[in-house]
Amino acid sequence: MDNFNTDLYSANFKTGDRTYFINLLESKNGAKYVKITESRKVAENEYQKNRIMLFNEDLRKLAKVLN
């Protein structure tokens, strides 16, 4: 088994000047989590990236808030 996380699913979408990347990953210990990355251009050839990672227990709480 390697030291890298396994990418199970990836998608992206663009809204105006921002691009969002959604990744479902599995860590080497088998825990699944979602990584959401927001990327926006701040200058020529320069991008600002913001990331959030949500683990299984966090996803359940987020889904409850959104419902």
C-alpha positions in Angstrom: 0.0 0.0 0.0 1.4 3.4 -0.9 1.5 6.6 1.1 -0.9 8.5 -1.2 -4.7 9.1 -0.9 -6.8 7.5 -3.6 -8.9 9.8 -5.7 -12.4 8.1 -6.0 -14.2 10.9 -7.8 -13.4 14.3 -9.2 -15.5 17.1 -10.7 -15.1 20.8 -11.3 -17.3 23.8 -12.3 -16.7 27.4 -13.1 -18.7 30.4 -11.9 -17.6 33.8 -13.1 -14.0 34.3 -12.0 -13.9 31.3 -9.7 -13.4 27.6 -10.4 -14.4 24.9 -7.9 -12.9 21.5 -7.7 -14.6 18.7 -5.8 -12.7 15.5 -4.9 -13.8 12.5 -3.1 -10.7 10.8 -1.6 -9.9 7.8 0.5 -7.0 8.1 2.9 -4.5 5.3 3.4 -6.4 4.2 6.5 -9.6 3.8 4.5 -11.4 7.0 5.7 -13.3 8.8 3.0 -13.5 12.5 2.8 -14.4 15.4 0.4 -11.9 18.1 -0.5 -13.4 21.3 -2.0 -11.0 23.7 -3.6 -11.9 27.2 -4.8 -9.4 28.8 -7.2 -9.6 32.4 -8.4 -7.3 34.5 -10.5 -5.8 37.4 -8.5 -3.2 38.6 -11.0 -1.7 37.5 -14.3 -0.5 33.9 -13.8 -1.4 34.1 -10.1 -4.2 32.2 -8.4 -5.5 32.2 -4.9 -6.7 28.8 -3.6 -8.8 28.0 -0.6 -9.4 24.4 0.5 -11.7 22.7 2.9 -11.8 19.0 3.8 -14.9 17.4 5.2 -14.7 14.0 6.8 -17.6 11.6 7.1 -18.9 12.8 10.4 -18.6 16.5 9.2 -20.6 15.6 6.0 -23.5 14.3 8.0 -23.6 17.5 10.1 -23.4 19.6 6.9 -26.2 17.7 5.3 -28.4 18.1 8.4 -27.8 21.9 8.3 -28.6 22.1 4.6 -31.9 20.2 4.9 
